[in-house]
């Protein structure tokens, strides 16, 4: 299953909702927040990304957050394709490391 991005229902003290990733692959399930929060009205629930031209209270614009979301989607898709094609098992430790690496600001896909 591809990674899914949603807003948490809870808000932080600034009234923004954290952006959450959920990814299930085989018996593996991974969930965490991305480290970005936005106002609920700035989230495009259909496209599962931040509405263009908006930003969060930290001044991070939609384009930067959406780039980050797309980068993670590409990494997750690549991982799934690689292991499905080879019919190999993907250990939980390797999955967690792959996502952690993809979420690193220094990672380039």
N, C-alpha and C positions, 0 to 999 in steps of 0.2 A: 504494500500500500504506500502510496506517495505520502510525503510529509504534509500535514495539515496545519494551517496557521489560523488561530482564533484570538479573540480578546478574552481575557479573564473577566468574569463578572464583577469581581472586587475591584475597587479603585484604590489608588494610593492617596496620600494626604493632599495631593494636588488635584485630585479628581480625574486622574488618568488611569487607564486600564493597561496592565502589562500585556504584551503580545506573547502568545504561547505557541510552541511547536509541539506537535504530537506525531509520532512516527511508529508504525507497527510494521514489522517485517518478520514473517514466520511467527515464532513464539516470542519474539523480542518486541518490547514496547518501550518507547523512550518519550518522556515529556519533560519540558523545562520552559522557562521563559527566555526570551531573546536578549533581555537587558534594555529593551526599549518599551516605553509606555506612551500612550496617546489618548486623547479624548475619544470617547466612543463615537461621537459624530464624525470624526476624521477617519474612521475605518470603513473601507468598502467591503461589505460582507459578501458580496457576490464574487469579487475578484480576489478576496482574501489578502488585501494589502492596504496600505495607507493611501487615502485619497490624494491625488496630485495637488501640489500647490499648498499643502498644509505642513505644519511642523508641530513638534511637541514642545513642552515648556522648557526643555533644555536647548531648544533652538535647532534640533536635528530635523532636517527636512525629509519629506515623504520619499523623495528620490533616493536618498541615502539608505533609509530603512528598507525600502522596497528592493534596492540592489542587494542588500544583505539577505533578505528573504529569498530572492531569486538564486543567489549563490548557494544557499543551503539546499534549495530544491534541486539544483543541478548536481550537487554532491550526492544527495540521497538517491536521485535517479541513477547516477553512475554506479553507486554501490549496489543497488538492487539489480541492475542489469548485469553487472560483473558476476555476482554470485548466482543469479538465476541461470545464466548461460553456462556456468561451470558446474552447476548443481553441487556447490560446495556449501559447507556450513560456515556461517559467519558468527564468530564468538561474540558474546556480550561485551567483553573487554574491547575487542576491535571495533565494534559498533559505537560504543561510547566514545572511544578515542577519535573515530572518524568524524562524529558530530561535533565533538569538542574542538577538533582541528578546524572544521569548516566554520565554526562560530568564532574562531579567533580572528581578530582584526588584521593579523599578518598573513592569513591564508589567502592564496590565489589559486583558483581552480583553472 
